[in-house]
Amino acid sequence: MPIRIDDARMMASVVPSGVLPAEWNDLALRFGEVHAAVGRENLTGRYGFMELEPQAAEQARVSEFATAARARYDDVVVLGIGGSALGAIAMRSALSRSGDSPRLHVVDNIDPVTISDLLNRLVLNRTLWCVMSKSGTTVETLCQYAVVRERLIAAQLTPAAHLVFVTDPIAGSLRAIAVRDGIPVFDLPANVGGRFSVLTPIGMLPAALAGYDTAALLGGAQRMLTRCSSPSLSENPAGIFAALLWRAQQRAGQATHVLMPYSDRLRDIAPWFVQLWGESLGKVDADGFPAGPTPVGARGATDQHSLLQLLMEGPADKVVAFVKLAAHGSDLTVPADGDLPDVAGFMRGRTLGQLLDAEADATASALARAGRPSLSVTLDACDANTLGELFMMLMLATVYAGALYRVNPLDQPGVELGKKLAKEALQAR
């Protein structure tokens, strides 16, 4: 069964700030216009993350490389930051490593202690380093690469046997280094930005090396893409997600959007979403005014003990999107006659999965009683198929939301300014 969205707790019949029937009709009409506009722009090649079929040849190269390389390495390390790393982290948490495939590590920062510890722990001649940068000019990633390359040379290892790059198909310093040194290199399509790149070689190369089912990931994404070809809001899950969260901010002042997976395997979808939603939508709009929501990641049931009090009784400026599993895949039963204090006696003979599901439902119900809106995204299973669907749904929702907020969801001028100022600060020292 496909991903399902339950939006009942976003409606005025459940919460005072919710959507009235007449508003839903207006939203549906507006979404039809947004869907048509995005479709027209997509025909120009603007949204490269949707172009799964044109990227099939490069994906085949990735699979062929990974199949040949897998047995030569015990560890695979992604060197990247932001969109070049967060997708791999989300997949590593969600999916099981296949057989004796290499262990997957992701270095998504430049903290010297973290990098030193990893370098000292790994066996270098059994490690492959995946250097990920769309532009080939990302300073953090280039510095990570330089440190690793020096270690490889000091260990008398050939860099081309232990490095692989993913970067722009033509430009950038990584492309030049790959040509110079014979380092394997894969193309990140020029029309795909880092935070939309999880289904390109940026995400599929580490996934394939770790033995994840990349065909299933891409197949799930294609199914969601097909499903979201509908201009009908009620039939388009990405449209529902985007339109309801946009409306929550515009009409009810609910500008903080919390994504709260109730599964440890899905927990790292939250930081991936935070970058996607925040960096894409936090912009100056077409009229020159600051726009966009503030995304927040949370984890159920853990954050019931940290954020729930704020969500229940703090400022009514938040909406929660729960992500749940219909089946956990495996479960643990609390012993019926075990050493369980009476205060938790109701759990005798029940499972931890049942408790987690009940807490998710109870949290949503408690929020509704307090007049706080939420919606639920339910996945049948945590597997490659469904994860591909979820990635594509949230990326499509981001593009739809960009049209609703009237911002360009693909650029990041504020981030670029920060990079420029950081470089100037270092040069001044």
Buried (B, 14 or more C-beta within 10 A) or exposed (E): EBBEBBBBBBBBEBBEBBBEEEBBEEBBEBBBEBBEEBEEBBEEEBBBBBBBEEBEEBBEBBBEBBEEBBEEBBBBBBBBBBBBBBBBBBBBBBBBEEEEBBBBBBBBEBEEEEBEEBBEEBEBBEBBBBBBBBBBBBBBBBEBBEBBBEBBEEEEBEBEBBBBBBBBEEBBBBBEBBEEEEBBBBBBBEBBBBBBBBBBBBBBBBBBBBBBBBBBBBBBBBBBBEBBEEBEBEEBBBBBBBBBBBBBBBBBEBBBBBBBBBBBBBBBBBBBBBBBBBBBBBBBBEEEEEBBBBBBBBBBBEBBEEBBEEBBEEEBBBBBBBBBBEEBEEEEBBEEEEEBEEEEEEBEEBBBBBBBBEBBEEBBEBBBEEEBBBBBBBBBBBBBBBBBBBBBBBBBBBBBBBBBBEBBBBEBEEEEEEBEEEEEEEEEE
